[in-house]
Amino acid sequence: NSDTVINSWEGQFVERIAPGAFKRTLKNNASSVKILLNHGMDPQVGDKPLGRASVLREDGHGLYVEVPLSRTSYNEDIIALLDDRALDGMSFRFSVVKDTWEEPAKRNGLPIRTLNEVRLMELEVLPQDPARYRPLPGRLWPPQLLGVRHDLPGVSAE
């Protein structure tokens, strides 16, 4: 339930994801969540999947996922980048099912958007971009199993 300041086409606001916001989407759509590299925008990999999530759940820290990487030529390159820790960020694409808005917070004057329910569509592994994403807490080993803890709920895709 941590806050993240969002600057997007929607405006500037504080966003947080409420505990349980992923519950329904994980129950109904977990098998259809795509695992991609850099929002499917990598010039070589494109929107090819990296693998299928073997574990995808919400816990007390946030969204948790483990993805055994499929045996593909493009994943060999990704494994090398994981070995070098050149890929250490995570994001996700979602749509909002239910949210609430609060008056601007006193500390920064921005409205607060709480995401109470979201529909998860994609999880992305990406290079760290300090302006937008936060690093993964080191659950990338062994590189053949991409295990990620996403307990940074304010990170949202464009």
N, C-alpha and C positions, 0 to 999 in steps of 0.2 A: 504494500500500500504506500509505496514511495511516490513522490511527485516528480514530474518532469515538465519543463517548460517546452511547449510546442510552438514553433513558428512555421506556419504552413499557409496554404491558400485559404484555410478556414479562419485564419487570424492567429493571434498570440493568446495562449491560455496555459494554465497548469492542468496536466492530465495525470490521472491515477487510475489504476485498475483495481477494482474491489476484489477481495478474496471470493472465490467461487464464480467469477465472471466467465471462466472457461468450462465450467461444469457441463453444461448442456452440449456445447459444441464437441467436447471430447467424447461424450457419450454417443452422440449421433453422427459425428463426422470425422472422428480421429483417423479412420483408414483412408480418407480422401485428402488429408493434409499433405501438400507437396513439400519436399525438402529440396531447396534450390541453393545455388551459389549466387550471391549478390543480386537478389531479386530477379533472377533469370536474365540479367543484363550483361553477363560476361560475354565478350565477343567470341570466344572459342566454345564455351559450354552452352551458352544460350539458356533456354529454359528446360534443359534435360534434368531429370531428377538425379539426386546424389544417391538415393536409396529410399527405403521405407522405414518409418519410425518403428522400432521394436518396443519402445517404451515412450509413452506420451501421457503425462499426467500433471495435474496441478497439486502442489503440496503447500506446506506452510511458508515456503520461501518464494513460490511463484510457479512458473511453467517449467517442467522438467522433460527433457527428451533425450533419447538415445537412438542413434541411427547407424546401423551397420552399413558402411559404404558398399554399394554394388560393385562388382568386379567389371569395371569399364576402363577404357584407355584414358578418358578424361578424369576419372577419379584417381588414377595414378599421379597425375599432376597435382590434384588437390591434396593427396597424401603427402607429397613432397612439401607443399605449402604449409600443411599442418605440422610436419616435422620441423620446419623452420620457424614455426609460430607466426607466419606471415598472415594467416587467417585467424583472427582472434575476436571477432565481433559477431553479434547475432541480432537479428531483427525478425519481425513477423508482419505479415499482411493480414488484416482482419477487417470485418465490417461490424459496425455497432448495431446491436440489437436493442439494448436498453442503456440509457445514460441519464445522469442528472447533472444539473449545473447549479453552482452556488455563486453568490455575489463575489466580487473581487476580493482576494485575500489581502489582508492588511500589509503583509510584508513586501509584496511586489505589485499590488494593484491589479492583478490579473484574475479573471474568472477561473473557477475550478470546475473541470469536467471529470466526473467519476464514471468510468465505464463499468456498469453493473452486469452486463452480459455482452459477449462478443462472439462472432462467428469466425473461427480461425480458418484461414485458407492456405497460408504458406508459412514455412519457417525458412529463414535464410541464414547462411553462414557468409561472412563477409570480412574484408580487411577492416581493421580498426580505423575509424574516422572520428577523431576526438571532438569534432564539432557536433556530431550527431549521435554516435553510438558509444556504448561502454564496453570494455573488454570482458571476455568470458573468464570466469574464475578457474581456468586451467583444467577443465574436464575434457581434454581433447586427446587423451592417450589411452590405449595405443591408437595410432593414427587410423587404423583400419576400422575403428569404432568411434564414430563421432558422437561423444556424449556431452551434452550441453546442459548446464543449469541456467535458466533464464529467470533470475530473481530481480530483474530490473524492469518492473512492469510499465514504466512510462515510455518505453521505446516503441514507437509505432512507425509503420511504413508510410510512405507517401501515397 
